[in-house]
Amino acid sequence: MQADELQARFACESAFRAFHRFIDEGVATRAIDLVADDGLFEVRGKAFRGRDEILGFLQRREAASDRHTRHLDSNFCFAMTSASTAEASAQLLIAQRTADGQLEIEAVTDCQVEFALADGGAWLITSRIHRRFAPAVT
């Protein structure tokens, strides 16, 4: 793996993880800075296109202050598709703390992500699609 590919992988993986960390920390709207202007975000069968729609989703998620989650990712597989684009896949386990303080597994998902190198040199998420592998465990 070349140095520029290693740098791209690190930047893309960092963006992927930061997106979830912001949601889990209750500051979901900060994740919008990681998304390209024409980005696509698909979750639970709903597609949000462009920064305005994605920001709307993130604002609603941030406003749900009674929902406490942890996104745990694994198997981050990365590939450059050109000098300025990349793609990755990962699995996410989404855990949620219930109102009575119990932990439940909300879902296990397969996540497909695409990235593009922006003019300023940052790698941004251009597409992030979740497909449920398994529903909530009860």
N, C-alpha and C positions, 0 to 999 in steps of 0.2 A: 504494500500500500504506500503510495507516494505521500509526501508531507502535506501537499495541498488537500488531498483526499482525507487524511487524518484530521486536519484542521476543520474541514467541512463536516465530517462525521461528529466531531466534538461539538461544533456550533449547533448542528441540527439536533443532536441528542439533548443538548442543554436546553434548546428552545422547546422541544417536546416535553421534557420534564418540568420546565418552568411553567408551561401552560397549565399543567395539572396542579403544581404546587400553589399557584395563585388561587385557583379554585378552592383547594383544600384549606388555604389560609384565610379564606373569607374576603379576598380582594380580587375576585374573578375578573373585574374590568381591566386590571393591569395586563392580562393576557392578550388584549387586543394589539398591543405593540409587537407581538410575535407573529401577527397574521398579515399576509399581503393584502393590498387593497381589494383585489378581486378574489380573495380566498373563499374556500368552501369548507363548511363545518357541518358534518352530518352526524347526528346522534339520535338514538331511539326512533329511527325511521324518518326523522325530520331534517330537511336540508336548510341551512342558513347560508346565503350567498352574499358576499361583499362585507366590508367592515361594518356597515350600519346594521345589517341583520345579525351578524355575529356579536356585535357589541350589545344589541338588544337582548340576545340570549344571555350573555355574560352579566348584564345588569340585573336581569331577573334571577339569575343564579346567585349573584352577590346579595340581592335583597332577601333571599331565602335564608336568613341568618340562623334559623332553627335547624338547618340541614348541615350536618357535619360529616364530611367524607374524607377518605384517603384513596388516592389512585396509586396503585402499586404496579409498576411495569416490569416486564421481563422480556427476554429474547429480542432485544432491539437489533434488527437486521437492517443494515444500511448499504445502499449502493448509489454511486454517482450515475446519473443518466446523461449528463453533459458537464461541461466545465462550470455551468451556473445553475444546474438543477440536480436534485437528488430525490430518492424515495426511501422509505423505511417501512418496516412492519414491526409490530410489537403486540404483546398480549397485556391486557390491563385487568387487574382484579380491583373492583371498586367496592370498598367497604364503607359502611355507614353506621354512625352511632345513633341509636334510636332514642326517642324521648325519655325512655326509662334508663338510659345509660348502657344498654346492651349493644354489642357489636353484631352486625349482620352483614353477610356478603350480598351486596346488591346485584352484582353481575360480574361475569367474566366476559371480556370482549376481545375481539381481534381488531386491531387498529392499523389502518393503512394511512400513511402520511406522505405528502409530497412537499418539497421545499424548493425555493428559488433564491438565488443570491441577489439581493437588492442593490441599487446603485450605491448606497452608503457602505456596502461591504458586509451587511448583516444577512444571515440566512433566515428567511421568513417561511412560515407555513403557508402553502398555497392550497392544500387540501388535507383534511383530516376526517376520516370516515371510520366510524365504529360499527362493527357488526357483532351482535351478541352471540357468544359461543354457548353461554348458559345463563338462564335467568337467575333471579334471586334464589338463594338457598334458604329454605325455611325449616 
